[in-house]
Amino acid sequence: MKKKNCVFCKISKMDWLKSNELACAVLDANPVTPFHVLIIPKRHVESYFDLTNGETASCNVLLKEMKKWILKKDPTVTGFNVGVNQGEDAGQTIEHCHIHLIPRRKGDVENPEGGVRHLIAGRGYYGKEKNAR
């Protein structure tokens, strides 16, 4: 089921990098890094937590396939962040579930320790770096 005014429901099949029965993968229109991909369930659903088990499995299959695709396209990729912004207070701006697959490269930030923990200022570093700041 599609929602008339949803930007993700309007994405053309021509823009899909890959798809399966329940989900598709597209390049992010505002990428954090080159080859930043979104995995989007085909059914309009706002919350990751409302996905069916089949939709979750389909999204996971595409995450793994797109990881391989990215690594073939860009051998400088040495890591990934996988994330979902769930709800306005977590930064969700499009009310259609989508999973970010963000390729990372050595040196793309000064210190990657803590990764997604940096969403809350001052909470990203732990251990020796926490004491240094």
Sequence and secondary structure as in RCSB ss.txt:
>XXXX:A:sequence
MKKKNCVFCKISKMDWLKSNELACAVLDANPVTPFHVLIIPKRHVESYFDLTNGETASCNVLLKEMKKWILKKDP
TVTGFNVGVNQGEDAGQTIEHCHIHLIPRRKGDVENPEGGVRHLIAGRGYYGKEKNAR
>XXXX:A:secstr
   TT TTTT  GGG SEE SSEEEEE SS SSTT EEEEESS  S GGGS HHHHHHHHHHHHHHHHHHHHH T
TEEEEEEE   SGGGT  SSS  EEEEEEETTSSS  TTGGGGGSTT S  THHHHH 
